[in-house]
Amino acid sequence: MTRIVVILVLVSNFAFGQTTKKLSQPEKDFETFWTAFKDNYAFFKLKNVNWDSTYKKYRPVVSKITKENELVSILGQMVEPLKDGHITISKGGEILYKSKKPSQFRQEFKGIEKQFWQTVDTTLIKNSFQKPVGVGPIFKNEHLYYFSKSEQVGYIRIARCFADPESLFDDPKEIEDTKLMLRLFDSLLNQVSNTNALIIDLRANGGGHGGLELASRFVIKKTLTHYKAIKKKGNYESFSPLEPQYISPNNGTTYLKQVIILTNDKTASSAEDFTISLYKQNNVATVGTNTSGMLSDMFGVELSNKISFTLSNQAYFSINKEILEDKGVPVNFQIINTKQDIENKQDPLIIKAIDTINKKNGN
């Protein structure tokens, strides 16, 4: 779930001897930023970043004459080595900085995403599926869902895990947005209730909210899905005890037949919540590449002048207690999309999903 919890950090004494009474506002904001990461960021060791050294490098360049845009640039440079897509710096509703996590899929299909999804549609149609149709609100020229079916198999692409982008920064709006997502999703599941199997496409779904609720539609019984720990104030490796996470079946609409989930390294955050909740279910198989490995909620902190930032403060672990950050949720059948797929006019993940369904059904 990409939920942002914003707090105000009050810092009076810092690790390197500074106090707020002696500091200008830019210096106070720098100290708040650095201290919030020190106390709450979960992955310095995993990312091989020495945060104390970062302080020593950047603290001297911040002073009372540092302008707001200069400070944002400095803060961005500090966290860039973390390559964590949940790190953002914002002012009001404007994103001033967002850390970018490396992605093979993004690099491979940058600028030709439309052609890629046309290839997916073509592959479905060639295999006796209806032409996919968009369902739900549009954001950045994409519907929330894309729906198709053949005589025996359904297909739903979940393009993102939110209907209205404003819901990402507003708790009451998030609740209503999730209700809308689920209502539309349940209507699609009702349309495939008579099929033998369902393909859920989560490729390039960057998250949002509602992943767990969506996943509950495919759960047969209450299941242990993973463990979670939260970074605590102290040293860089201070965490809460591992807390087991479970998912239970939805009380209403469900689909308990065979499910194939398609993922890649741009399947992130709440879309990973969906995947991690289901990938061990007996009725589910996963095809593609590991998810992004960007699973934490977004922990938020406020600075001055309506500037705020977010970071990852949660560590997710598999049921075998292996950390999943950067590794992502694994797949049963590993296949990578490349530009060649567009030239071939065939999506190998769709083909593998159909083959897997046919084998299980004895076709």
N, C-alpha and C positions, 0 to 999 in steps of 0.2 A: 504494500500500500504506500503510495507516495503522498503521505499526509504530512503537512507541515505544522509543527507545533512551535509557535513563536514565544520566546521568553525574553525577559530583560535581564541581562547579566550585570550585576553590580560588582565592580572590582575595586578593591581599595589597596591591596598589596599584591605585587606581582613577583614572580619567581626571580626576577633579576633586580629587585630592589626599588622599582618605580612605585610612586603613589599618585593617585588621581589629583591630589591637591597641588602637585607641582607641575602638572601636565596641561598642555593646551588641548583643545577638543580633538584635533587630528591625532595627537599622541594617545589620548584616552581611547579613541576608537580603535587605534592599532592594538593597544594593550587588551582591550575587550575581545577583539577578534582573535588574537593569538591565544589568550587564556581560555576562551570558549573552545577552541580546537584542542588545546592541551587537555582540558578536562573531559571533553565529550567525543572527540573524533576517535573512531574505533580501529583505524587501520594503518597507523604510522609504521608499525613493524612489518606488516604485510606489504606495504608500498615501498618499504626501504627508504623512508624519509626521516631525517633527524630534525625534529621540530625545534629543539633548542638551538641548533645551528642556523635554522631559518630565522629565528629571532635575532641572533647576532648579526646576520647578514643584512636584514632589512630594517631593523629598528633605527640605526643611525641615519637613515635617509628620510625619516619622518620627523617633521618639526612643526612649529606653530604656523609657518608660512605654507605648509603643504595644502594644496587645493584639493577639493573633493574628488575631482576626476583623477588627479594624481594618486590620491590615496587608494581609490578603487583599483587603479592599475597596479599599484604595489601589492595590495591584498591578493589580486588575481595571480600575480607572479609567484607569490608565496605558496599558493595551493595548486598551481598548475602541475607540478610533478606528481601529485596524487592521482591525477587522471580519473577523477571520480565524478560522474555525471550528476550526482546529487548535491554537489557544491555549487551554489549560486550566490550572487550578490544582486540585490534589487533595490529600487527606489519606487515606492508605491507599486504600481502594476508593471513597471518597466524593468526588464532584466538587464542589468548593467554588465554582468559577467556570468558565464556558465562554463564550468569545466567540461571538457570533452573526453569521453572514454573512447579508446580506439575501437574501430568496428570494421571487420572485413567486408561485411555487407554494405555499409555506408560507403566505403572506399570503392567497392566494385561497381555500385550502381548509382553513384552520385550523378545527378543530372538526367538519369534515364530510368528513374523509379517508375514512371508511367508505363514505359515499355515493358518493364519487368512484370507489373501487375497485369498488363494485357496478355503477356505470355502465360501467366497463371490462368486467366480466363479462357484463353485459347485451348489450353491443355484440358480444362474441365469440359469444355464444349465438345472436343474431340473424343471424350470418353463418356458421352451421352448425358452430360449434365446440362441443365438449362443455363442460359447466359446469366451470369451473376448480376444481381441488382443491388443497388445501395439502399440501405435502410437507416433511418435515424438522422440526427442533426449533422450538418457539414462543418468541418473545421479544416482549414488549409486544403480545400478542394477535395476532401475525403469524407465520405459518410462514416458514421460510427460502426456500422456492420455492413458486410456484403454477404448475400445469401444465394445459394443455388442448391439444386438437388437432382439426382438421377432417380431411376425407379427404386433403387435399393439403398442409396447412400446420400446423406446430406452434407452440405458444406457451409460453414459460417466463418468468415474472417472477422475477427475483432480488431479493428484498425487502431483503436486506442482505448484506454480505460477511463474515459470521461465523455460526457456529451457536450457540456458547456465549459470552456476553459476557465471561466470565472470561479467555478466550483473548486478549483485546485487551491484557492487561497481563502476560502470561506467555508467554515464548518457547516452552518445551516444549509448553504447551497450544495455542499457535498452530499448531504443526506438526501436532498430532493433529486440531485443529479443521479445518484446511485439507484434510487427508486425508478427513475426513467429508464436507465440502462437495463435494469432487471426486467421491467415490464416489456420492453421491446425484445429483449433476449428470449424471454419466456414465450412470446408470440411466435418467434422463429422456431423454438424447440417444439412447439405444438404442431408446426407445419411439417416436422420431420419425425413425428411420433411413430409413423408406420414404416420407417426405414430400418435397415439392419445395422447400420453403422453411421457414424458422423465424423467428419473431418473438421477440426477447429484450427484455424490458421492464425497464429500469433506472431508471425514474422514482422519485424519492424514496429511492433507495438511497444511504445516507449513508456507505458504505464499510466498512472493516474490513481484511481481508487476502484473498489468493488471487485477486485480479483478473486478474493475468497468467496464472496457471495455468488459470483458467477460460477465458480468451481463447484459449489455445493449442489448444483443441479446434476452432477455426474457421480456423486458419492453414494455407494451402496450401504456403507456402515461407518460409524465413527472411527477415524483412523489417525494414528500418530503420523504427522507429515514431516516435521523437522524440529529443531531446537533453536532458541533465540537467546542471546545474551546482550545486555546493555552496558555501554561504557560508563564507568563511574569515575567521579573525581578522585584523584590520587596520583598514582604513577601512570605511565602510558599503557600499562597492561592491566589496569584495574577494571574488572567486569563483574556484573551480577552473575549468580549461578545460572547454568544453562536451564532454560525453562521449556518444557515440552509443549509443542503446538499441535492441536488436533483440528480436524475438520469433520463436520457432521452433515448428514443429508438434509437437503432443503425440505421444508414441510409441504411445499406446494409442488410446482412443476419440476419434474426430473427426467433425465434421459440416462438409462442404466444399461444400454447396449454398448457395443464396441465403439470406442472413441480413439481417434488418432490426432495427436496434437503436433502441429508443425511449429518449430521454433528456430531462431537464429541468434546471432550475437547482438542484435538490436531489440530482442525481446527482453524488456527490462521492468524492474520495479513491480508494480501491481500485476503486470502480465506474468512476472516470475512467481508472484504469490499464487496465481492461478495454476501455473505449471507445477510448482513444488507441492501443491496440495493434491495433485492428481497423478503424478508420474509413477507412483508406486501402486496405484490402484490396479486390480486384476483386469479390469475392463479397458485399460488405457495403455497405449503405446505412443512413444514420442519419436519424431523423425526430424532430421535437420542437423543443426549444430547446437552446442550448449547455449543456454541463455546468457545474457550479458554479465550476470554476476554483480548486480547492482540492486540489492534487495532491501536495504535499510529504509525505514521512514526518513523523512527529511526533517531534521531537528533545526529549529529556527531561533535566531538571536537578533535583537534589535541594536542598532547603533544610533547615532544622532541623525537629525535632519531627515527622518523617515527612511533611512537606509537600513536594510536587514540582510541577513545571509543565512544560508542553510548548509548543513553538513550531515554526514552519515554517522549515527551514534549506535547502531545495532549491528551485531554480527549474527548471521544465520549459519546454521550447521545442519548437515544431512542427518538422517536417522542413525547413521554410523558415526556421527559427531565429527565429521570432516567439514572444515569451513568452506563456504560456497561463494564468498565474495571473490570477484574476478574469475573464478572457475565457472560459475553458473550452474544451472540445473542440467544434468547430463541427459543425453538422448539414447534411445534403444538402437536407432539406425542412423548413423552419421552420414549426411550428404550435404555438400556445400553448393549453394547456387553461384554460378559465374555468368559473365556476359555471354558465354557460349550458349547458355540456355535460351537467350533471346534469339540468337541466330538460328538455333535448332527449332524454335517455336514450341518448346516443350519444357515443362517444369518437372525436374526429376523427383522433387519431393511429393508432388501430387501423384505421380506415377507410382512411387514407392508406397504411399498411403493406400492407393487403390489395390495394389498387389497384395499388401498385408491384409487388407479386408477380405479379398477374394480367397486367400489361402486359409484364413480362419473359417470362412464359410464353405470351404470345399470346392471352390470354383477354379 
